[in-house]
């Protein structure tokens, strides 16, 4: 099992009222970069991990948010984190890849971010 916390404040890209497409893209790029950096730092801190990217995995995203979100908004906000895992711990996030993605949330205003747990299925 591998667990990494990526700090940051989640925003819902489906809510187009807070900025242009460029702002949405900039926020998504920041989440992808922070997620990849967190996983690479974990890998180098503890040596090589024995996770085969092709093996089926169960990946749980636990969002630490300020208030409870609707369940349809959560996957959209966490999509950049999910995309960042490709090439690091999974080979693809497509439905045919064999990986299972679960989304949870907890209210935690003091420590906002996303806890990502990867387990071999």
C-alpha positions, 0 to 999 in steps of 0.5 A: 500500500502507498499513501500520499497527501497532496496539499491544496484547495480543490476547485470545481472546474464544472462551475464555470463562474469563477474564471476563464478556461485558462484559469481552469487549465492553470489550476489543473496543471498545478494539481498534476504537478503537485501530485506527481512531485508528491509521488516521486518524493515518496518513491525516492524517500523509501526507495523503489516501490514494488508496484507494477503499473500494469497490475490492477489497483484500487485507488482511493481519493479522499478529499479534505474539503471545507464543506461537503461537496455533491458526489458528482462534483468530486471526481471532476475536481480530482481529475488532475490528480488521477491524470498525474498517476499515469506513468508513475503508478498506473499505466492508464486510467481508462475503464479497460485498464483494470484499475478501480477508482474510489472517491471520498471526502472529509470536512477538514478546513485546517488541512485541505488537499487530497489523500491518495491511497494506492493498493494492489487489487 
